[in-house]
Amino acid sequence: MISSGAYNYINVLEKAADASWTRNSLISNNIANVDTPGYKRKDIHFEDYLLNAVSDGDSLDDDIANVDLDTLTATTYTDYGTVSYRLDGNNVDIDTENAELAKNQIKYYTMLDSITQEFSRLKSVIKTS
């Protein structure tokens, strides 16, 4: 994490990328345990935390500048839903997990691309100064 106002967006994007990486690991673990009796799928809460952190003010720039990065962390939870897809109590649906994995990978690479673009903008500003 870089402590400068110029890196606000990068810091928030870094937190989001970290959460996405964690979700990727959890989904991969869910897929690996698709045949484990009694296994319950795991996921993270992050998007709601991010939305709450950046939706308070009139300006996204101000919201991003005021985000407390220490409180912007993903929390892992176990889905104990009443629905099980099998008699053995496992609630992992392989098709849903594969779709979520693909969606999450797209999000992750989009965030990495956004971080790269932010650094390119900073580099461009530095060169013209």
N, CA and C atoms as a LAMMPS dump frame, in Angstrom:
ITEM: TIMESTEP
0
ITEM: NUMBER OF ATOMS
387
ITEM: BOX BOUNDS ff ff ff
-5.0000000000000000e+02 5.0000000000000000e+02
-5.0000000000000000e+02 5.0000000000000000e+02
-5.0000000000000000e+02 5.0000000000000000e+02
ITEM: ATOMS id mol type element x y z
1 1 1 N 0.839 -1.162 0
2 1 2 C 0 0 0
3 1 3 C 0.894 1.238 0
4 2 1 N 0.576 2.161 -0.882
5 2 2 C 1.377 3.363 -1.038
6 2 3 C 0.656 4.518 -0.352
7 3 1 N 1.363 5.247 0.51
8 3 2 C 0.745 6.322 1.285
9 3 3 C 0.938 7.672 0.622
10 4 1 N 0.123 7.949 -0.348
11 4 2 C 0.133 9.245 -1.009
12 4 3 C -1.222 9.433 -1.668
13 5 1 N -1.709 10.657 -1.704
14 5 2 C -2.993 10.934 -2.321
15 5 3 C -3.035 10.565 -3.793
16 6 1 N -1.9 10.593 -4.444
17 6 2 C -1.851 10.258 -5.866
18 6 3 C -2.147 8.783 -6.119
19 7 1 N -2.056 7.975 -5.089
20 7 2 C -2.232 6.529 -5.248
21 7 3 C -3.545 6.014 -4.654
22 8 1 N -4.487 6.897 -4.366
23 8 2 C -5.742 6.484 -3.738
24 8 3 C -6.458 5.398 -4.533
25 9 1 N -6.639 5.632 -5.821
26 9 2 C -7.338 4.65 -6.647
27 9 3 C -6.568 3.333 -6.699
28 10 1 N -5.268 3.427 -6.799
29 10 2 C -4.444 2.216 -6.862
30 10 3 C -4.582 1.414 -5.574
31 11 1 N -4.597 2.085 -4.439
32 11 2 C -4.733 1.384 -3.161
33 11 3 C -6.077 0.667 -3.046
34 12 1 N -7.141 1.326 -3.48
35 12 2 C -8.467 0.695 -3.428
36 12 3 C -8.529 -0.456 -4.42
37 13 1 N -7.986 -0.263 -5.599
38 13 2 C -7.958 -1.345 -6.582
39 13 3 C -7.127 -2.526 -6.084
40 14 1 N -6.055 -2.243 -5.358
41 14 2 C -5.245 -3.309 -4.79
42 14 3 C -6.052 -4.136 -3.789
43 15 1 N -6.828 -3.47 -2.946
44 15 2 C -7.682 -4.179 -1.986
45 15 3 C -8.71 -5.044 -2.716
46 16 1 N -9.295 -4.49 -3.775
47 16 2 C -10.288 -5.235 -4.545
48 16 3 C -9.65 -6.429 -5.247
49 17 1 N -8.448 -6.249 -5.77
50 17 2 C -7.75 -7.358 -6.418
51 17 3 C -7.399 -8.443 -5.409
52 18 1 N -6.99 -8.049 -4.207
53 18 2 C -6.704 -9.02 -3.152
54 18 3 C -7.955 -9.833 -2.802
55 19 1 N -9.094 -9.148 -2.701
56 19 2 C -10.354 -9.833 -2.398
57 19 3 C -10.717 -10.79 -3.525
58 20 1 N -10.501 -10.372 -4.746
59 20 2 C -10.793 -11.231 -5.894
60 20 3 C -9.886 -12.453 -5.912
61 21 1 N -8.627 -12.257 -5.556
62 21 2 C -7.683 -13.379 -5.481
63 21 3 C -8.121 -14.384 -4.412
64 22 1 N -8.563 -13.862 -3.275
65 22 2 C -9.06 -14.724 -2.203
66 22 3 C -10.292 -15.488 -2.669
67 23 1 N -11.217 -14.796 -3.352
68 23 2 C -12.409 -15.466 -3.871
69 23 3 C -12.021 -16.564 -4.86
70 24 1 N -11.031 -16.306 -5.686
71 24 2 C -10.573 -17.307 -6.642
72 24 3 C -10.107 -18.574 -5.914
73 25 1 N -9.36 -18.387 -4.833
74 25 2 C -8.878 -19.529 -4.04
75 25 3 C -10.036 -20.283 -3.409
76 26 1 N -11.017 -19.553 -2.898
77 26 2 C -12.17 -20.201 -2.268
78 26 3 C -12.992 -20.983 -3.287
79 27 1 N -13.21 -20.392 -4.449
80 27 2 C -13.975 -21.088 -5.487
81 27 3 C -13.231 -22.336 -5.944
82 28 1 N -11.915 -22.226 -6.104
83 28 2 C -11.117 -23.396 -6.485
84 28 3 C -11.226 -24.49 -5.434
85 29 1 N -11.232 -24.095 -4.165
86 29 2 C -11.397 -25.053 -3.079
87 29 3 C -12.79 -25.683 -3.113
88 30 1 N -13.806 -24.876 -3.42
89 30 2 C -15.161 -25.41 -3.546
90 30 3 C -15.219 -26.471 -4.647
91 31 1 N -14.594 -26.167 -5.77
92 31 2 C -14.584 -27.113 -6.894
93 31 3 C -13.849 -28.391 -6.505
94 32 1 N -12.738 -28.245 -5.805
95 32 2 C -11.967 -29.422 -5.38
96 32 3 C -12.757 -30.298 -4.411
97 33 1 N -13.703 -29.704 -3.675
98 33 2 C -14.484 -30.451 -2.69
99 33 3 C -15.899 -30.772 -3.157
100 34 1 N -16.12 -30.736 -4.454
101 34 2 C -17.461 -30.984 -4.978
102 34 3 C -17.974 -32.38 -4.606
103 35 1 N -17.087 -33.339 -4.395
104 35 2 C -17.491 -34.701 -4.042
105 35 3 C -17.274 -35.037 -2.572
106 36 1 N -16.96 -34.043 -1.752
107 36 2 C -16.729 -34.281 -0.33
108 36 3 C -18.06 -34.237 0.415
109 37 1 N -18.468 -35.343 1.035
110 37 2 C -19.74 -35.356 1.769
111 37 3 C -19.737 -34.326 2.901
112 38 1 N -20.836 -33.572 3
113 38 2 C -20.997 -32.602 4.073
114 38 3 C -20.285 -31.279 3.858
115 39 1 N -19.524 -31.15 2.787
116 39 2 C -18.789 -29.907 2.535
117 39 3 C -19.774 -28.795 2.187
118 40 1 N -19.541 -27.619 2.742
119 40 2 C -20.35 -26.435 2.441
120 40 3 C -19.48 -25.407 1.738
121 41 1 N -20.017 -24.834 0.684
122 41 2 C -19.263 -23.879 -0.129
123 41 3 C -18.865 -22.664 0.692
124 42 1 N -17.773 -22.046 0.297
125 42 2 C -17.263 -20.854 0.958
126 42 3 C -17.149 -19.718 -0.061
127 43 1 N -17.294 -18.512 0.43
128 43 2 C -17.166 -17.327 -0.414
129 43 3 C -16.75 -16.161 0.482
130 44 1 N -16.653 -14.978 -0.092
131 44 2 C -16.276 -13.8 0.693
132 44 3 C -17.297 -12.697 0.506
133 45 1 N -17.346 -11.816 1.502
134 45 2 C -18.078 -10.554 1.408
135 45 3 C -17.027 -9.481 1.167
136 46 1 N -17.184 -8.718 0.105
137 46 2 C -16.288 -7.593 -0.118
138 46 3 C -16.987 -6.452 -0.858
139 47 1 N -17.722 -6.781 -1.898
140 47 2 C -18.314 -5.752 -2.736
141 47 3 C -19.207 -4.805 -1.941
142 48 1 N -19.988 -5.345 -0.997
143 48 2 C -20.849 -4.493 -0.174
144 48 3 C -20.022 -3.535 0.677
145 49 1 N -18.909 -4.032 1.228
146 49 2 C -18.028 -3.184 2.037
147 49 3 C -17.45 -2.052 1.196
148 50 1 N -17.029 -2.387 -0.015
149 50 2 C -16.465 -1.376 -0.912
150 50 3 C -17.52 -0.355 -1.3
151 51 1 N -18.705 -0.823 -1.632
152 51 2 C -19.781 0.087 -2.012
153 51 3 C -20.127 1.035 -0.878
154 52 1 N -20.193 0.525 0.337
155 52 2 C -20.483 1.386 1.489
156 52 3 C -19.371 2.399 1.732
157 53 1 N -18.138 2.003 1.461
158 53 2 C -16.998 2.888 1.711
159 53 3 C -16.907 4.024 0.704
160 54 1 N -17.402 3.816 -0.503
161 54 2 C -17.229 4.838 -1.551
162 54 3 C -18.533 5.473 -2.016
163 55 1 N -19.605 5.296 -1.268
164 55 2 C -20.872 5.867 -1.728
165 55 3 C -21.442 6.903 -0.767
166 56 1 N -20.598 7.482 0.065
167 56 2 C -21.099 8.431 1.066
168 56 3 C -21.173 9.871 0.558
169 57 1 N -20.249 10.268 -0.28
170 57 2 C -20.152 11.676 -0.657
171 57 3 C -20.701 11.984 -2.032
172 58 1 N -20.44 13.208 -2.45
173 58 2 C -20.9 13.674 -3.752
174 58 3 C -19.929 13.321 -4.872
175 59 1 N -18.669 13.099 -4.512
176 59 2 C -17.635 12.89 -5.512
177 59 3 C -16.916 11.563 -5.257
178 60 1 N -16.747 10.779 -6.299
179 60 2 C -16.02 9.521 -6.159
180 60 3 C -14.574 9.777 -5.76
181 61 1 N -13.982 10.848 -6.282
182 61 2 C -12.608 11.192 -5.909
183 61 3 C -12.493 11.43 -4.401
184 62 1 N -13.45 12.173 -3.848
185 62 2 C -13.43 12.426 -2.399
186 62 3 C -13.663 11.144 -1.614
187 63 1 N -14.587 10.324 -2.098
188 63 2 C -14.879 9.057 -1.41
189 63 3 C -13.653 8.156 -1.387
190 64 1 N -12.984 8.046 -2.523
191 64 2 C -11.782 7.199 -2.614
192 64 3 C -10.686 7.761 -1.709
193 65 1 N -10.556 9.082 -1.666
194 65 2 C -9.521 9.705 -0.836
195 65 3 C -9.772 9.473 0.652
196 66 1 N -11.034 9.296 1.027
197 66 2 C -11.381 9.15 2.439
198 66 3 C -11.6 7.714 2.886
199 67 1 N -11.361 6.75 2.022
200 67 2 C -11.553 5.347 2.383
201 67 3 C -10.511 4.942 3.424
202 68 1 N -10.973 4.311 4.487
203 68 2 C -10.069 3.753 5.49
204 68 3 C -9.684 2.349 5.017
205 69 1 N -8.518 2.223 4.437
206 69 2 C -8.094 0.96 3.834
207 69 3 C -7.945 -0.164 4.85
208 70 1 N -7.718 0.175 6.102
209 70 2 C -7.577 -0.851 7.131
210 70 3 C -8.9 -1.561 7.408
211 71 1 N -10.005 -0.878 7.197
212 71 2 C -11.312 -1.498 7.429
213 71 3 C -11.887 -2.125 6.162
214 72 1 N -11.26 -1.884 5.051
215 72 2 C -11.74 -2.41 3.774
216 72 3 C -11.1 -3.77 3.516
217 73 1 N -11.603 -4.774 4.205
218 73 2 C -11.06 -6.122 4.057
219 73 3 C -12.187 -7.1 3.784
220 74 1 N -11.86 -8.123 3.055
221 74 2 C -12.828 -9.162 2.734
222 74 3 C -12.986 -10.118 3.914
223 75 1 N -14.206 -10.593 4.115
224 75 2 C -14.453 -11.58 5.154
225 75 3 C -14.972 -12.86 4.506
226 76 1 N -14.409 -13.964 4.938
227 76 2 C -14.801 -15.268 4.409
228 76 3 C -15.991 -15.797 5.198
229 77 1 N -16.914 -16.418 4.487
230 77 2 C -18.048 -17.036 5.16
231 77 3 C -18.325 -18.408 4.545
232 78 1 N -18.993 -19.25 5.323
233 78 2 C -19.411 -20.564 4.853
234 78 3 C -20.902 -20.509 4.583
235 79 1 N -21.284 -20.963 3.404
236 79 2 C -22.682 -20.956 2.994
237 79 3 C -23.375 -22.192 3.574
238 80 1 N -24.076 -21.986 4.678
239 80 2 C -24.799 -23.087 5.308
240 80 3 C -26.24 -23.144 4.82
241 81 1 N -26.462 -22.72 3.602
242 81 2 C -27.817 -22.683 3.058
243 81 3 C -28.571 -23.976 3.307
244 82 1 N -29.861 -23.838 3.367
245 82 2 C -30.694 -25.012 3.614
246 82 3 C -30.763 -25.92 2.401
247 83 1 N -30.229 -25.451 1.296
248 83 2 C -30.263 -26.237 0.075
249 83 3 C -29.003 -27.071 -0.045
250 84 1 N -29.182 -28.345 -0.241
251 84 2 C -28.069 -29.234 -0.573
252 84 3 C -28.403 -29.883 -1.904
253 85 1 N -27.399 -30.036 -2.714
254 85 2 C -27.614 -30.606 -4.032
255 85 3 C -27.563 -32.125 -4.016
256 86 1 N -27.16 -32.655 -2.894
257 86 2 C -27.06 -34.115 -2.779
258 86 3 C -27.531 -34.553 -1.403
259 87 1 N -27.765 -35.822 -1.27
260 87 2 C -28.213 -36.373 0.012
261 87 3 C -27.129 -36.327 1.075
262 88 1 N -25.872 -36.232 0.669
263 88 2 C -24.774 -36.241 1.643
264 88 3 C -24.516 -34.876 2.282
265 89 1 N -25.322 -33.839 1.969
266 89 2 C -25.201 -32.544 2.611
267 89 3 C -24.288 -31.556 1.917
268 90 1 N -23.62 -31.949 0.865
269 90 2 C -22.755 -31.046 0.113
270 90 3 C -23.633 -30.045 -0.641
271 91 1 N -23.288 -28.766 -0.594
272 91 2 C -24.089 -27.764 -1.302
273 91 3 C -23.331 -27.08 -2.442
274 92 1 N -22.327 -27.727 -2.977
275 92 2 C -21.553 -27.167 -4.085
276 92 3 C -22.166 -27.615 -5.412
277 93 1 N -22.5 -26.639 -6.242
278 93 2 C -22.975 -26.913 -7.594
279 93 3 C -21.821 -26.598 -8.546
280 94 1 N -21.302 -27.62 -9.188
281 94 2 C -20.093 -27.46 -10.009
282 94 3 C -20.297 -26.456 -11.137
283 95 1 N -21.472 -26.431 -11.753
284 95 2 C -21.711 -25.493 -12.846
285 95 3 C -21.716 -24.048 -12.347
286 96 1 N -22.328 -23.821 -11.2
287 96 2 C -22.34 -22.476 -10.613
288 96 3 C -20.932 -22.043 -10.239
289 97 1 N -20.177 -22.936 -9.638
290 97 2 C -18.805 -22.601 -9.229
291 97 3 C -17.932 -22.289 -10.442
292 98 1 N -18.06 -23.062 -11.511
293 98 2 C -17.274 -22.797 -12.721
294 98 3 C -17.639 -21.442 -13.325
295 99 1 N -18.929 -21.112 -13.321
296 99 2 C -19.357 -19.808 -13.838
297 99 3 C -18.832 -18.678 -12.953
298 100 1 N -18.888 -18.865 -11.626
299 100 2 C -18.373 -17.855 -10.7
300 100 3 C -16.86 -17.693 -10.841
301 101 1 N -16.169 -18.793 -11.084
302 101 2 C -14.719 -18.733 -11.28
303 101 3 C -14.378 -17.904 -12.518
304 102 1 N -15.093 -18.156 -13.617
305 102 2 C -14.847 -17.396 -14.848
306 102 3 C -15.152 -15.913 -14.642
307 103 1 N -16.267 -15.614 -13.975
308 103 2 C -16.647 -14.228 -13.703
309 103 3 C -15.607 -13.54 -12.82
310 104 1 N -15.144 -14.241 -11.815
311 104 2 C -14.16 -13.675 -10.902
312 104 3 C -12.822 -13.433 -11.601
313 105 1 N -12.427 -14.323 -12.479
314 105 2 C -11.168 -14.134 -13.2
315 105 3 C -11.234 -12.902 -14.101
316 106 1 N -12.39 -12.679 -14.719
317 106 2 C -12.552 -11.483 -15.545
318 106 3 C -12.433 -10.228 -14.681
319 107 1 N -13.079 -10.243 -13.511
320 107 2 C -12.977 -9.102 -12.583
321 107 3 C -11.526 -8.869 -12.165
322 108 1 N -10.837 -9.937 -11.828
323 108 2 C -9.464 -9.823 -11.348
324 108 3 C -8.565 -9.198 -12.415
325 109 1 N -8.644 -9.714 -13.635
326 109 2 C -7.793 -9.176 -14.692
327 109 3 C -8.186 -7.755 -15.079
328 110 1 N -9.454 -7.409 -14.932
329 110 2 C -9.889 -6.038 -15.172
330 110 3 C -9.288 -5.099 -14.136
331 111 1 N -9.25 -5.542 -12.875
332 111 2 C -8.646 -4.712 -11.831
333 111 3 C -7.154 -4.543 -12.052
334 112 1 N -6.473 -5.617 -12.448
335 112 2 C -5.046 -5.496 -12.742
336 112 3 C -4.806 -4.528 -13.886
337 113 1 N -5.661 -4.583 -14.9
338 113 2 C -5.54 -3.658 -16.02
339 113 3 C -5.778 -2.224 -15.563
340 114 1 N -6.739 -2.031 -14.676
341 114 2 C -7.009 -0.683 -14.143
342 114 3 C -5.827 -0.155 -13.346
343 115 1 N -5.199 -1.005 -12.565
344 115 2 C -4.01 -0.598 -11.801
345 115 3 C -2.9 -0.19 -12.759
346 116 1 N -2.693 -0.967 -13.801
347 116 2 C -1.679 -0.654 -14.806
348 116 3 C -1.966 0.697 -15.461
349 117 1 N -3.231 0.949 -15.783
350 117 2 C -3.607 2.219 -16.399
351 117 3 C -3.36 3.397 -15.453
352 118 1 N -3.654 3.205 -14.167
353 118 2 C -3.404 4.277 -13.194
354 118 3 C -1.908 4.604 -13.124
355 119 1 N -1.064 3.568 -13.107
356 119 2 C 0.375 3.813 -13.09
357 119 3 C 0.833 4.484 -14.382
358 120 1 N 0.224 4.131 -15.5
359 120 2 C 0.572 4.774 -16.773
360 120 3 C 0.212 6.254 -16.747
361 121 1 N -0.941 6.577 -16.156
362 121 2 C -1.329 7.989 -16.036
363 121 3 C -0.331 8.754 -15.172
364 122 1 N 0.05 8.162 -14.062
365 122 2 C 1.032 8.818 -13.191
366 122 3 C 2.367 9 -13.909
367 123 1 N 2.77 7.991 -14.637
368 123 2 C 4.031 8.062 -15.379
369 123 3 C 3.96 9.18 -16.427
370 124 1 N 2.813 9.301 -17.073
371 124 2 C 2.627 10.336 -18.091
372 124 3 C 2.699 11.735 -17.469
373 125 1 N 2.095 11.889 -16.301
374 125 2 C 2.145 13.179 -15.608
375 125 3 C 3.569 13.529 -15.196
376 126 1 N 4.303 12.55 -14.712
377 126 2 C 5.68 12.77 -14.28
378 126 3 C 6.563 13.16 -15.46
379 127 1 N 6.354 12.516 -16.614
380 127 2 C 7.161 12.813 -17.802
381 127 3 C 6.924 14.224 -18.307
382 128 1 N 5.692 14.694 -18.223
383 128 2 C 5.388 16.019 -18.764
384 128 3 C 5.73 17.137 -17.796
385 129 1 N 6.069 16.778 -16.584
386 129 2 C 6.383 17.827 -15.583
387 129 3 C 7.775 18.37 -15.758
